[in-house]
Amino acid sequence: MTAHPTLEKTSWAATPERGSLPMLRIMTWCSLKFGRKATRCALYPITAYFLLFSPGSRRASRAYLERALGRKVRWRDLYRHFFSFASTIHDRIYLINRRHDLFDFEIHGEHLLKKDNGLFLIGAHLGSFEAISAVGKKNAGLRVAMLMHEANAHKINAVLSAINPQSDQEIIGLGNLDAMLKVEAKLDKGYAVGMLADRTPGNEACRPVKILNETAHLPTGPFRMAALLKRPVVFMTGLYLGGNRYAIHFDHLADFSVAMPGGRDQAIQDAVSRYAGLLDQYCRKAPYNWFNFFDFWQPENE
């Protein structure tokens, strides 16, 4: 299988995120104090501000939406894209604080989560992971540990602490020597180990695939780990449908716990291709849920 390095480090990993933890704590307090309906009104001017003053994100949104919608993109499309993102961030406050009663979830493929020996949940920056985690805890008794790069792990831990100091989300940082051992221990206890596989901070083997009719480069690392640990892999996404509605989808992606007739490399290649196909499918189904606000379809780094 041919692997390619990626250029994504220059486009998203090296870009500082906006916002601050003190502001997040203020937003959290207001949201929990005054309720979702009242504080949701603030999303409209916030969305307009970021749409107007984030030209790079706006260009990326337009380039993506033209592919997903297959037509000329209007300002209202861009606004809807940014607003969907803002909505999922706002809803994260309630989901992490276990206010599941505020939302209407429809769940598809939940039976795929019933694995006694652990599984991998692989998703993307598509929709809301918090919605998936909340549904898993509420309806399937699913215990989830997230695996992410060390720098992101520190950021997410800080965010979770700001939103809910009692948050029980478990995060394993990649880059530590014992990361694989921690992952295997969680799997052996029946956990689902979650990863988002549509980005890499750079210097990681990638595979060229077609998404929305254009070539993108996806990291193979998450699938290699699942193959090494011989576990099933389920695709996950929590699509925001507007208002308080989410559609949670789980789809079979690969099962590395069984014999791989074509060999491990071929099985990994097939899994990455299947993952790309599911990304394509859900981007077309719910186009305003794609939250990669950078040049995703950039050329490979030779």
C-alpha positions in Angstrom: 0.0 0.0 0.0 1.4 3.4 -1.0 1.5 5.9 1.8 1.9 9.6 1.5 2.9 12.3 4.1 0.4 15.1 4.5 0.5 18.9 4.4 -2.2 19.4 7.0 0.2 20.6 9.7 0.6 23.8 7.8 -3.1 24.4 7.5 -4.8 23.4 10.7 -2.4 22.0 13.3 -0.2 25.1 13.2 -3.2 27.5 13.4 -4.0 28.7 16.9 -7.6 28.3 18.0 -9.7 31.3 18.9 -11.4 31.7 22.2 -10.2 31.4 25.8 -11.0 29.3 28.8 -12.2 32.2 31.0 -14.7 33.1 28.2 -15.7 29.5 28.0 -16.4 29.4 31.7 -18.6 32.5 31.4 -20.5 31.0 28.5 -20.9 27.8 30.4 -22.3 29.6 33.5 -24.7 31.7 31.4 -25.9 28.6 29.4 -26.6 26.6 32.5 -28.1 29.5 34.4 -30.4 30.9 31.8 -31.0 27.8 29.7 -30.4 26.7 26.1 -33.2 28.6 24.5 -32.2 32.0 25.9 -28.4 31.7 25.4 -28.9 30.2 21.9 -29.9 33.7 20.8 -26.2 34.7 21.2 -25.2 32.3 18.5 -26.6 34.5 15.8 -24.3 37.5 16.2 -21.4 35.3 17.2 -21.8 33.3 13.9 -22.0 36.6 11.9 -18.8 37.9 13.6 -16.8 34.8 12.7 -18.2 34.6 9.2 -17.2 38.2 8.5 -13.8 38.2 10.2 -12.4 34.7 9.5 -11.6 34.9 5.7 -9.5 31.7 5.7 -12.3 29.7 7.3 -14.8 31.3 5.0 -12.8 30.3 1.9 -12.5 26.8 3.2 -16.2 26.6 3.9 -17.1 27.8 0.4 -14.6 25.4 -1.3 -16.1 22.5 0.7 -19.8 23.4 0.2 -19.3 23.8 -3.5 -18.2 20.2 -3.6 -20.9 18.9 -1.2 -23.8 20.9 -2.6 -22.8 20.7 -6.3 -23.9 24.3 -6.9 -22.9 27.9 -6.5 -22.6 28.7 -2.8 -24.5 31.7 -1.4 -23.8 33.7 1.8 -26.7 32.0 3.5 -25.1 28.6 2.9 -21.9 29.9 4.5 -23.8 31.3 7.5 -25.7 28.0 7.9 -22.4 26.1 7.9 -20.9 28.4 10.6 -24.1 28.4 12.6 -24.2 24.6 12.6 -20.7 24.5 14.1 -21.6 27.1 16.7 -24.7 25.1 17.6 -22.7 21.9 18.3 -20.2 23.9 20.4 -23.0 25.4 22.4 -24.8 22.1 22.8 -21.5 20.5 24.1 -22.0 22.5 27.3 -25.3 20.7 28.0 -24.2 17.3 26.8 -21.0 17.2 28.9 -23.2 18.3 31.9 -25.5 15.3 31.1 -28.5 17.4 30.1 -29.6 14.8 27.6 -33.2 15.6 28.3 -32.9 18.8 26.2 -32.3 16.9 23.0 -34.1 14.6 20.5 -31.8 11.8 19.4 -32.5 9.3 16.6 -30.1 6.4 16.7 -29.1 4.1 13.8 -26.9 1.0 14.1 -26.7 0.9 17.9 -26.5 -2.9 17.8 -22.9 -2.6 16.4 -21.7 -1.3 19.8 -22.4 -4.6 21.6 -18.9 -6.1 21.7 -17.6 -7.8 24.8 -13.9 -7.5 24.0 -13.8 -3.8 23.1 -13.9 -2.0 19.8 -12.7 1.1 18.0 -15.1 4.0 17.2 -13.6 6.0 14.3 -15.2 9.2 13.3 -14.3 12.6 11.8 -14.8 16.3 12.4 -18.4 15.8 11.2 -21.2 16.6 13.5 -20.9 16.3 17.3 -18.9 13.6 19.1 -20.4 14.7 22.4 -23.8 13.6 21.1 -22.4 10.2 20.3 -20.8 9.8 23.7 -24.0 10.9 25.5 -26.2 8.5 23.7 -23.7 5.7 24.3 -23.7 6.3 28.0 -27.4 6.7 28.2 -28.7 3.9 26.0 -26.0 1.3 25.5 -24.0 1.5 28.7 -21.0 2.2 26.4 -17.7 3.3 28.1 -15.7 5.5 25.8 -12.0 6.5 26.0 -10.8 9.0 23.4 -7.4 8.7 21.8 -5.8 11.8 20.5 -2.5 13.5 19.9 -0.9 14.8 23.1 -1.2 18.5 22.4 -4.9 18.1 21.6 -5.4 15.9 24.7 -4.2 18.7 26.9 -6.5 21.2 25.2 -9.5 19.0 25.4 -8.9 18.2 29.1 -8.7 21.9 29.8 -12.0 22.5 27.9 -13.8 19.6 29.6 -12.6 20.9 33.0 -13.9 24.4 32.1 -17.3 23.1 31.1 -17.7 20.5 33.8 -14.9 19.9 36.4 -16.6 16.6 37.2 -16.5 15.4 33.6 -15.6 11.7 33.5 -14.4 11.7 29.8 -11.3 9.5 29.6 -8.6 10.7 27.2 -5.4 8.8 26.2 -2.7 11.0 24.7 -0.8 9.7 21.7 2.9 10.2 21.8 3.5 8.5 25.1 5.4 5.3 25.1 2.7 3.5 27.0 -0.2 4.8 24.8 -0.7 1.4 23.0 -0.7 -0.5 26.3 -3.3 1.9 27.7 -5.5 1.5 24.7 -5.2 -2.3 24.9 -6.1 -2.3 28.6 -9.2 -0.2 27.9 -10.2 -2.5 25.1 -9.8 -5.6 27.3 -12.2 -4.0 29.8 -14.8 -3.7 27.1 -14.3 0.0 26.3 -14.8 1.6 23.0 -11.7 3.6 22.0 -12.7 6.6 19.9 -10.5 8.4 17.3 -11.1 11.0 14.7 -9.3 9.9 11.6 -9.7 12.8 9.1 -6.7 14.9 10.3 -3.1 14.4 11.2 -0.6 16.9 12.6 1.9 15.8 10.0 4.7 13.3 9.4 2.2 10.4 9.4 1.6 7.9 6.7 -1.5 8.7 4.6 -3.4 7.2 1.8 -4.9 9.0 -1.2 -8.7 8.6 -1.4 -11.6 10.2 -3.2 -14.0 12.3 -1.1 -16.6 14.5 -2.9 -15.0 13.5 -6.2 -11.6 14.9 -5.3 -8.4 13.4 -3.9 -7.7 13.8 -0.2 -5.1 12.2 2.0 -6.2 10.3 5.1 -4.0 9.0 7.8 -3.6 5.2 8.1 -2.4 5.2 11.7 -5.8 4.7 13.4 -6.6 1.7 11.2 -3.1 0.2 11.7 -3.6 0.4 15.4 -7.0 -1.4 15.2 -5.4 -4.1 13.0 -2.4 -4.6 15.3 -4.8 -5.0 18.3 -7.2 -7.2 16.2 -10.4 -5.4 17.1 -13.6 -4.4 15.2 -14.0 -0.9 13.9 -17.2 1.0 13.8 -17.7 4.4 12.1 -19.5 7.0 14.1 -21.0 10.4 13.5 -23.5 12.6 15.3 -25.2 14.8 12.7 -26.8 18.0 13.8 -30.3 18.3 12.2 -31.2 21.8 13.5 -33.1 22.9 16.6 -32.4 20.3 19.3 -32.3 17.3 17.0 -29.3 14.9 16.3 -29.1 11.8 14.2 -26.5 9.4 15.5 -25.2 6.9 13.0 -23.0 3.8 13.6 -21.8 1.8 10.6 -19.6 -1.3 10.2 -16.2 -0.2 9.0 -13.9 -3.2 9.5 -13.3 -6.2 11.7 -9.6 -6.9 12.3 -10.5 -9.6 14.9 -11.1 -12.1 12.2 -8.8 -13.6 9.5 -7.7 -11.1 6.8 -7.6 -13.2 3.6 -5.7 -10.5 1.6 -3.3 -9.7 4.4 -3.2 -6.9 7.0 -2.1 -4.2 4.6 -4.9 -4.9 2.2 -7.4 -5.0 5.0 -6.1 -1.5 6.2 -6.3 -0.2 2.7 -9.9 -1.5 2.4 -10.8 0.1 5.7 -9.5 3.5 4.7 -11.4 3.3 1.5 -14.6 2.4 3.3 -14.1 5.2 5.8 -13.6 7.7 2.9 -16.9 6.4 1.3 -18.8 6.9 4.6 -17.4 10.4 4.9 -18.5 11.1 1.3 -22.0 9.7 2.1 -22.6 11.7 5.2 -21.1 14.9 3.8 -23.7 14.7 1.1 -26.5 13.7 3.5 -25.8 16.5 6.0 -23.4 19.0 4.3 -23.5 21.6 7.0 -22.0 19.2 9.5 -18.4 19.2 8.1 -16.2 21.2 10.5 -12.8 21.1 8.9 -12.4 24.8 8.2 -9.1 24.5 6.3 -8.0 23.4 2.8 -8.7 19.7 3.2 -8.1 18.8 -0.4 -4.5 20.0 -0.6 -1.8 18.3 -2.7 0.4 15.7 -1.1 3.8 16.7 0.3 6.5 15.0 -1.8 
